[in-house]
Amino acid sequence: MWEKIRVVFTIPELRKKLLLTLFLLAVYRVGWQVPLPIIDQAEMQKTFGAQQGGVADLLRTVAVFSASQLNQATIFGLGIMPYISASIIFQLLGSFWGPLEKLQKEGEVGRKKINQYTRYATVILCFFQSWAYVSYLAGVDGGKLINRGLLPEGADPTLAVHLTFWWQFVAVMTMTTGTIFLMWLGEQIDEFGIGNGISLLIMANILAAMPGALSDLVSNTQFELRGDSRGVEVLIVLVVLFVLVVAGVVLMTQGQRRIPTQSAKHVRGRRVYGGGRQYLPLKVNQAGVMPIIFASSLLLFPQMLFSWMANSVSPSSDFWHNLSDSFIRGSSFTYNLFFVALIYFFCYFWTAITFNPTDMADSLKNFGTFIPGYRPGKRTADYLEKVMVRITYVGAGFLAIVAIIPTIVSAVLGVPAQIASFYGGTGILIAVSVAFDLVQKIDSHLVMRNYRGLLEKS
């Protein structure tokens, strides 16, 4: 492996791409630490650290797939969340809105136009999301700021409203500019670096939290047999379980259902072209990580709603308190049941949007390719849809298992939620998928120069 890594850095073009990618990721991590003006980070950590339930879960969920840290008000506080939201919106609109559907079929020209519209939508979403976030931080009650550490020490409280407005304006513009800069960083990695820029930013944010979690785990472990969550046997079990979970995620992420296809023969003069047998790969986990993101985000709102009803509408009633407690993440059977059900629903929903069997059947027909035993056209589309429904059921089951593993690890082994989150959920799926995409792109450069790939045996 070390020899292969040495070969990677001996290729000038590939070395330049890798070093540029690492430099841009380092720029992102530096900006991730730069706070907004008039912000007491220690006070923010205390405020958000004391929160439990809906708001805290929402911040953790958003932070995973947006390369952000909303409990720290920094210039990159929003991460790339607005860009991802805009991309999802246009992808959903493209499945049923005629003009966007036509643009998607125009190839490179249509893709560039959709990207341009996505950038415009990102700027608009940045203003709304940053203003909502900053307004929450700079709450005003009776002409005075709510104590969230915004005013510098010794400031006149009578200037709170005026200072809050201008601070909000500066903070909104700063966070919007930071998100646009991150979007530009991702595009620079796509064009001049290696790998998918936006995905690499998300993976960098996920991996950056691992050293701190590992340090806390090791520091709280007594290296002796204790029979509880602080014994060395728990650390050994966690290491073995982590390897098994990563291996399972790799297996299912790369899993495919290969449908054999046959190309028709074409005669040109005295030569015969085509007639070969290939296969059509259908991914088992076609929906990727999106069902977990949608399901976990949607389940935050019932808990927040029932908690508000319990505290504001009928504080003396146990009914709303019981409902609120039943939707606390990872602590109830009801939450896990709804979580699994929503994962299955969004798996089929997202697969139906991103996978169109009719278009695929038409493409096979246009290229003179057919599936043996099925006539081109509608029968081929029906067969592809039936196969996709079956493998989506398996993929959804895999996602459901991965999603609830952190809950099981935290409850059975008694480890903190921050450590248990690395054993499943969106973080490990994103990290594994991005790592494989990066390795495949490096391998394409190596194979093009007659070197072995990183994952090939010597």
DRENTOR-986268 format. One line per 8 residues: number of its first residue (from 1); for each residue x, y, z of C-alpha. Coordinates in Angstrom, 1 decimal. Each point is the difference from the previous one (the first is absolute). Layout:
% DRENTOR-986268
NUM	X,Y,Z  ... $
***
This chain:
% DRENTOR-986268
1	0.0,0.0,0.0  2.8,2.4,0.8  1.5,-0.7,-3.4  -3.3,0.9,-1.7  -0.2,3.2,2.0  3.5,0.9,-1.1  -0.9,-0.7,-3.6  -3.0,2.4,0.4 $
9	2.3,2.9,1.0  2.5,-0.8,-2.8  -2.6,0.9,-2.7  0.3,3.8,-0.4  -3.6,0.7,-1.1  -1.5,-2.2,2.7  2.3,1.4,2.7  -1.0,3.5,-1.0 $
17	-3.7,-0.9,0.3  0.4,-1.7,3.4  2.0,2.9,1.5  -2.4,2.6,-1.3  -2.9,-2.0,1.5  1.7,-0.3,3.4  0.8,3.7,-0.1  -3.6,1.0,-0.7 $
25	-1.2,-2.3,2.7  2.4,1.6,2.4  -1.4,3.4,-0.9  -3.4,-1.3,0.8  1.1,-1.3,3.4  1.6,3.4,0.8  -3.1,2.0,-0.8  -2.1,-2.5,2.0 $
33	1.7,1.3,3.1  -0.3,3.8,-0.7  -2.9,1.3,2.2  -2.5,2.8,-0.9  0.6,3.4,1.7  -1.4,0.7,3.4  -0.4,-3.7,0.8  1.0,-1.7,3.2 $
41	0.7,-3.6,-1.1  0.2,-1.2,3.5  -3.4,1.4,0.8  -1.4,-1.6,-3.2  1.5,-3.4,0.9  -1.6,0.3,3.4  -3.4,1.0,-1.4  -0.2,-2.7,-2.7 $
49	1.6,-2.6,2.1  -2.7,0.3,2.6  -2.8,-0.5,-2.6  -1.5,-3.4,-0.4  -2.6,-1.4,-2.3  -1.2,1.5,-3.2  2.3,3.0,-0.5  3.1,-1.9,1.0 $
57	-0.9,-2.9,-2.2  -0.8,2.3,-2.9  3.4,1.7,0.3  1.9,-3.3,0.1  -2.0,-1.4,-3.0  0.6,3.1,-2.1  3.7,0.2,0.9  0.7,-3.5,-1.3 $
65	-1.0,0.5,-3.6  0.6,3.7,-0.3  3.7,0.3,1.0  -0.9,2.4,2.7  -0.1,0.4,3.8  -3.1,2.0,1.0  0.9,0.1,3.7  2.9,2.2,-1.0 $
73	-0.7,3.3,-1.9  2.8,0.1,-2.5  0.3,1.4,-3.5  -0.7,-3.5,-1.4  -2.8,-0.6,2.5  -2.5,-0.9,-2.6  2.4,-2.3,-1.8  -1.3,-1.1,-3.4 $
81	-3.5,-0.7,1.3  -1.7,2.6,-2.3  1.8,-1.4,-3.0  -1.1,-3.5,0.8  -3.5,1.1,0.6  -0.1,1.8,-3.3  1.4,-3.0,-1.8  -2.6,-2.3,1.5 $
89	-2.8,2.4,-0.9  1.1,0.2,-3.7  0.4,-3.8,-0.1  -3.5,-0.5,1.3  -1.4,2.6,-2.4  1.8,-1.6,-2.9  -2.0,-3.2,0.5  -3.4,1.5,-0.7 $
97	0.5,3.6,-1.3  0.2,0.1,-3.8  2.5,2.8,-0.6  2.5,-1.4,2.5  -0.5,-3.5,-1.4  0.9,1.3,-3.5  3.1,1.7,1.4  1.1,-3.3,1.6 $
105	-0.2,-1.7,-3.4  2.1,2.6,-1.8  3.2,-1.4,1.2  2.9,2.3,1.0  -1.7,3.2,-1.0  -3.1,-0.8,2.1  2.1,-1.1,3.0  1.8,3.4,0.0 $
113	-3.2,1.9,-0.1  -1.4,-2.0,2.9  3.2,0.6,2.0  -0.3,3.7,-0.7  -3.6,0.0,1.3  1.1,-2.0,3.0  2.6,2.6,0.9  -2.6,2.8,-0.2 $
121	-2.4,-2.0,2.3  3.0,-0.6,2.4  0.5,3.7,0.5  -3.7,0.5,0.7  -0.1,-2.9,2.5  3.1,1.3,1.6  -1.7,3.3,0.9  -3.0,-1.7,1.5 $
129	1.8,-2.7,1.9  2.8,2.3,1.3  -2.6,2.6,1.0  -2.1,-2.6,1.9  3.1,-1.4,1.7  1.4,3.4,1.0  -3.4,1.3,1.1  -0.2,-3.0,2.4 $
137	3.4,0.9,1.4  -0.8,3.7,0.3  -3.4,-0.3,1.5  -1.4,3.3,1.4  -2.4,0.0,3.0  -1.4,3.4,1.2  2.8,1.9,-1.7  2.7,-2.1,1.5 $
145	2.0,-2.8,-1.4  -0.7,-3.5,1.3  3.2,-1.2,1.7  1.8,-1.9,-2.7  3.4,1.6,0.3  -0.4,2.5,-2.9  0.8,3.3,1.7  3.6,0.7,1.0 $
153	0.6,0.2,3.7  -1.0,3.4,1.4  -2.2,1.0,-3.0  -3.0,2.3,0.6  -3.2,-2.1,0.0  -2.0,2.9,-1.4  1.9,-0.3,-3.3  -1.0,-3.7,-0.2 $
161	-2.7,0.4,-2.8  2.1,2.3,-2.2  3.1,-2.2,0.5  -1.9,-3.1,-0.7  -1.4,1.2,-3.3  3.4,1.0,-1.4  1.7,-3.1,1.5  -2.7,-2.1,-1.7 $
169	0.6,1.7,-3.4  3.8,-0.5,0.2  -0.4,-3.6,1.2  -2.5,-0.9,-2.7  2.2,1.5,-2.7  3.1,-1.7,1.5  -1.7,-3.5,0.2  -1.4,0.4,-3.5 $
177	3.4,0.9,-1.4  1.5,-3.0,1.9  -2.5,-2.4,-1.6  0.6,1.3,-3.5  3.8,-0.2,0.6  -0.5,-3.7,1.1  -2.0,-0.6,-3.2  2.8,1.5,-2.0 $
185	2.6,-2.2,1.9  -2.0,-3.1,-0.9  -0.1,1.1,-3.7  3.7,0.6,0.0  0.6,-3.5,1.4  -2.3,-1.4,-2.7  1.9,1.8,-2.8  3.6,0.1,1.1 $
193	0.2,-2.5,2.9  -1.1,-3.6,0.3  -3.3,-1.3,1.3  -3.4,1.6,0.5  0.7,3.3,1.8  -3.3,0.3,1.9  0.2,-3.6,1.2  3.6,0.4,1.1 $
201	-0.9,3.1,2.1  -2.7,-2.1,1.8  2.4,-2.9,0.5  2.6,2.3,1.4  -2.5,1.3,2.5  -0.9,-3.5,1.1  3.5,-1.3,0.3  1.2,3.1,1.9 $
209	-2.3,-1.0,2.9  1.5,-3.5,0.3  3.3,0.9,1.8  -1.9,1.9,2.8  -2.5,-2.9,0.4  2.8,-2.6,0.0  2.0,2.1,2.6  -3.1,0.2,2.3 $
217	-0.6,-3.7,-0.3  3.6,-1.0,0.8  0.3,2.5,2.8  -3.2,-1.3,1.7  1.1,-3.6,-0.4  1.6,-1.9,2.9  2.4,-2.5,-1.5  -1.1,-2.8,2.2 $
225	-3.0,-2.4,0.0  -2.8,1.8,1.8  -3.2,-1.5,-1.4  -1.4,3.5,-0.7  0.1,2.7,-2.8  3.4,1.2,1.2  1.8,-3.4,-0.2  2.5,-0.9,-2.7 $
233	-2.2,-2.8,-1.2  -2.5,2.6,-1.3  2.8,1.7,-1.9  0.9,-3.3,-1.7  -3.7,-0.7,-0.9  -0.3,3.5,-1.4  3.1,-0.4,-2.2  -1.2,-3.4,-1.3 $
241	-3.6,1.4,-0.6  1.4,3.0,-1.8  1.9,-2.2,-2.5  -3.0,-2.2,-0.5  -2.3,3.0,-0.6  2.3,1.6,-2.5  0.5,-3.3,-1.8  -3.8,-0.4,-0.2 $
249	-0.5,3.5,-1.3  2.7,-0.5,-2.6  -1.6,-3.3,-1.1  -3.5,1.5,-0.4  1.2,3.3,-1.5  1.8,-1.9,-2.7  -2.7,-2.6,-0.4  -1.6,-0.3,-3.4 $
257	-2.7,-2.1,-1.7  1.5,-0.7,-3.5  -2.6,-0.5,-2.7  1.4,-1.8,-3.1  -0.5,1.9,-3.3  0.6,-1.0,-3.6  1.1,2.4,-2.7  -1.5,-0.4,-3.5 $
265	2.4,-0.7,-2.9  0.6,2.7,-2.6  1.5,-0.8,-3.4  2.2,2.7,-1.6  1.4,-1.2,-3.3  1.7,-3.3,0.8  0.4,0.7,3.7  -2.4,-0.9,2.8 $
273	-0.2,2.3,3.0  -1.7,-0.6,3.3  -1.6,-3.2,1.1  1.9,-0.1,3.3  -1.4,-0.7,3.4  0.2,2.6,2.8  -1.9,0.6,3.2  -2.0,2.9,1.3 $
281	1.0,0.8,3.7  -2.7,1.1,2.3  1.2,1.2,3.4  -1.5,-1.7,3.1  0.1,3.2,1.9  -1.3,2.2,-2.8  -1.3,2.8,2.3  3.3,0.5,1.8 $
289	-0.1,1.9,3.2  -3.0,2.2,-0.8  -2.7,-2.2,1.7  1.8,0.2,3.4  0.4,3.8,-0.4  -3.7,0.5,-0.8  -1.3,-2.4,2.6  2.1,1.4,2.9 $
297	-0.8,3.6,-1.0  -3.7,-0.7,-0.2  -0.1,-1.8,3.3  1.4,3.1,1.8  -3.2,1.9,-0.5  -2.5,-2.2,1.9  2.3,0.1,3.1  0.3,3.8,-0.2 $
305	-3.8,0.4,-0.6  -1.0,-2.3,2.9  2.6,1.6,2.3  -1.4,3.4,-0.8  -3.6,-1.3,0.6  1.1,-1.5,3.3  1.7,3.2,1.3  -2.3,2.6,-1.4 $
313	-3.5,-1.3,-0.7  -0.6,-2.5,2.8  2.9,-0.2,2.4  -2.1,-2.0,2.5  -0.9,-2.7,-2.5  2.1,-3.1,-0.2  -1.3,-0.9,-3.5  2.2,2.5,-1.8 $
321	3.0,-0.8,2.2  -0.3,-3.7,-0.8  -0.2,0.7,-3.7  3.0,2.3,0.2  2.0,-2.6,1.8  -1.0,-2.7,-2.5  1.7,2.0,-2.8  3.3,0.6,1.7 $
329	2.8,-1.2,-2.3  1.2,-3.5,0.9  -1.8,-0.3,3.3  -3.3,-1.6,-1.0  -1.3,-2.8,-2.0  -2.5,2.3,-1.7  2.7,2.3,-1.4  2.0,-2.9,-1.4 $
337	-3.2,-1.6,-1.5  -0.9,3.3,-1.8  3.6,0.5,-1.0  0.2,-3.4,-1.7  -3.4,0.5,-1.7  1.0,3.5,-1.3  3.3,-1.4,-1.3  -1.8,-2.6,-2.1 $
345	-2.4,2.6,-1.2  2.7,2.5,-1.1  2.1,-2.8,-1.5  -2.9,-0.8,-2.5  -0.8,3.7,-0.4  3.6,1.0,-0.8  0.6,-3.0,-2.3  -3.2,0.8,-1.9 $
353	1.3,3.5,-0.6  3.5,-0.8,-1.0  -0.6,-3.3,-1.8  -2.2,0.1,-3.1  -0.4,-3.5,-1.5  -1.8,1.3,-3.1  2.9,2.3,-0.9  2.5,-2.8,0.6 $
361	-2.0,-2.4,-2.2  -0.2,2.6,-2.8  3.7,0.6,0.3  0.7,-3.8,-0.3  -2.3,-0.2,-3.0  1.6,3.0,-1.7  3.5,-1.6,0.3  -1.2,-3.3,-1.3 $
369	0.3,-1.8,3.4  -2.6,-2.2,1.6  -0.5,-2.2,3.0  -0.2,-3.7,-1.1  -3.6,-1.2,0.5  -1.6,3.4,0.0  -1.1,2.0,-3.0  1.4,3.6,-0.2 $
377	-2.3,2.7,1.2  -2.7,-0.4,2.5  0.7,-3.6,1.1  3.7,1.0,0.6  -1.1,3.0,2.1  -2.4,-2.1,2.0  2.7,-2.6,0.7  2.5,2.7,1.1 $
385	-2.6,1.5,2.3  -0.7,-3.4,1.5  3.6,-0.7,0.7  0.6,3.5,1.4  -3.0,-0.4,2.4  1.5,-3.2,1.3  3.6,1.2,0.5  -1.3,3.3,1.5 $
393	-1.7,-2.1,2.7  3.4,-1.5,0.9  1.8,3.4,-0.2  -2.6,1.6,2.3  0.5,-2.8,2.5  3.7,0.6,-0.1  -0.5,3.7,0.6  -2.3,-0.6,2.9 $
401	2.5,-2.3,1.7  2.8,2.6,-0.5  -2.2,2.8,1.3  -0.9,-1.7,3.3  3.4,-1.5,0.7  1.1,3.2,1.9  -3.0,-0.3,2.2  0.7,-3.6,0.8 $
409	3.7,0.7,0.7  -0.8,2.9,2.3  -2.7,-1.9,1.9  1.8,-3.4,0.4  3.6,1.1,0.4  -0.7,3.3,1.8  2.3,2.1,-2.2  -0.8,3.7,-0.7 $
417	-2.1,0.9,-3.0  2.9,1.9,-1.7  2.0,-3.3,-0.1  -3.0,-2.2,-0.9  -0.7,2.2,-3.0  3.1,-1.3,-1.8  -1.5,-3.5,0.0  -2.9,0.8,-2.4 $
425	-2.3,2.7,-1.3  0.8,2.6,-2.7  3.6,0.6,1.1  1.5,-3.4,-0.8  -2.0,-0.4,-3.2  1.2,3.3,-1.3  3.6,-0.6,1.0  0.1,-3.5,-1.7 $
433	-1.7,1.2,-3.2  2.2,3.0,-0.4  3.1,-2.0,0.8  -0.9,-2.6,-2.7  -0.7,2.7,-2.5  3.4,1.7,0.7  1.9,-3.4,-0.3  -1.8,-0.7,-3.3 $
441	1.1,3.3,-1.5  3.6,-0.5,1.2  -0.1,-3.5,-1.6  -1.2,1.5,-3.3  3.2,2.1,-0.1  2.2,-3.0,0.9  -1.6,-2.4,-2.4  0.3,2.6,-2.8 $
449	3.8,-0.1,0.6  0.2,-3.8,0.2  0.3,-0.1,3.8  -2.0,-2.3,2.3  -2.9,1.6,1.8  0.0,0.6,3.8  -2.4,-2.9,0.7  1.5,-2.5,-2.5 $
457	2.2,-2.8,1.4  3.6,0.0,-0.9 $
***
